[in-house]
């Protein structure tokens, strides 16, 4: 097997050359051009481009999407087993969108919580989840601009409700 020598180092506009290519100043790329990483151009490999004023990144499968910017961050809807925003090293745990106007949490590829805003009326109320300091209670409460807010618990199956038991026997 033949050995390759390291590539020559080139400097443009600079005498201090630390990399294979060092440029002092701006680099221009033609319209519809992009920077591709790895050895494959076109539909595979990673890349970055300006698409009509939106900076887009290309994943290894060749799909372009807006890069995360300073004004907002977006992530793909994903699925319960492959959430759009996942934990590094645990790709089936994170956030995904199960349906329009919902946000779901998945852990181990199983949906464990869903936040649903699909009702037809404009919402003015919401859940407030609050932690606590040592010796105080955590709280789950209704909050919002409505002055008469209730919390409804809608059990599934037999409809039994219990506090402090995993096997409730009463309707509530």
N, C-alpha and C positions, 0 to 999 in steps of 0.2 A: 504494500500500500504506500503510495506516494505521500510525503508530508508536504503540507502547505506552509509557506512562510507567512508571517503576519503581514497584513496589508500596509502599504506605505501610509504615513500620516500626512494629511494635507491641511493647510491653513489658508483660508481666504480672508484677507484683510487683517490678519494677525500674524505675529511672529511667534506667539506662544501657542504651541500645538500640543494638546494633551490627549486628543482622541484621534480616531481614524479621520474624522472631518471636524474641524473647528471653523466656525464662521463668525466673524465680527460684523454685526449688522443684521439686517432683515433677510429672510429667505422668501422669495415669491414663488407661488405655485399657480399655474394657469387655471382658468375657470374650469370646473368639473374635474380638476386634478385632486389628488390626495396623497398623503404620506402613508405608505404601507409598511408594516413591520413583518418580519419573517421573510421567507424566500418566495412566497406566492403572491402574485398580484391578482386583481380581479375579484372574484366572489369568495375567496377564502383568505385567511390571514387577518391580522389585526390592522386597523388603520384609523386615520382621522382626516376629516375634510370640512370645508365650509360649503354648506348646501343652502345657498340663497340667504345667507346671514345667520343660519343656525349651525353651530359647530356640532358635527356628528361623529360618533365613534363606531367602528365596525368590530364585531366580535369574531371569533375564530371561524364561525359558520358563514360569515359574509353578510350578516344582517346589519344594516345601518340604523342607528337610533340617536336621538339628541344626547349629547354628553351631559353629565351632571354639571350644572353651572351654579353661580353664586346666587341667582335670583330664585330658583326653584330646583327641586330634585324630583325626578319621576322614576318609577320603576315599572317593569312589565307586570301585567295582571297576575301571571303565574297560575299555579294549581296547588291543590292541597299537598301534593307530594313533591312539587318543585315550585316553591313560592318565588314571587318576583323579587322580593328583598329577603335574602336569607343570611344566616350566620355563617361566617367563614369556617369551613371545615365541617359544617352540619347543614347540608344543602336542602334538607327537608324540614327545616325549622325556620320560621320567619313570618312575613306578612304576605298576603295575597288577596286578590279581589275575587270572591266567589260569585258575585253577581253585581249588576250595576248599583251604584250608590251604597256599596257595602265594603267593609274592611274586615278581613278575617285573620286570625292568628293560628298558625299551624305549628305543632311540635311533633317531631317524629313522623311526619307525613299524615297526621290526624288533625282535623280542625278542632280547636279547643275553645275558641271564642269567635263570635261574629258581631260586628257593630253594623247595624242596619239602619239606613236613612231612606228607605224606599217608600215611606208613606206619602200620600198625595198632598197633605197639608204642610205648610211651612213650620218647621220645628222652632220652638222657643225654649224647650226644656231639654235637659240632658242629664246623664249620670255623672256624678262627681265621685271619683275614687281618691281617697286621701289616706296617706300613710300617717304614721304617728311617731312620737318620741317614746322612749321607754316609760312604761307604766300607763300609757293612754291607749284608747281604742283606735283601730283603723276604722274608717267610715266608708260606707257605700250609701250615697244619698242622691235624691233628685235635686236638680238645680235648674235655674233658668229665670226668665222674666215673668213667668206665670206665678200668681200668688197662691194658687190652689193646686199643688202638684202631688200626685200619688205615685206609688210604685206598685205595679201589677206583676205578680209572679204567676206564670201560666205553666203549670206542670204538664208533662207528657205522660202517656200511658194511663195508669190507674188514677192519676191525679192526686196522690197522697203527698202531703207536705210534712216535713219534720225538721226540727232544729236540734242539732246534737245527736242525730241518729242517721245511719246509712240505710235503714229500712223503715221508713215512716209507714204508719198504719191508718192515718186519719186524713181526711180531706182538708183540714185546716181550720 
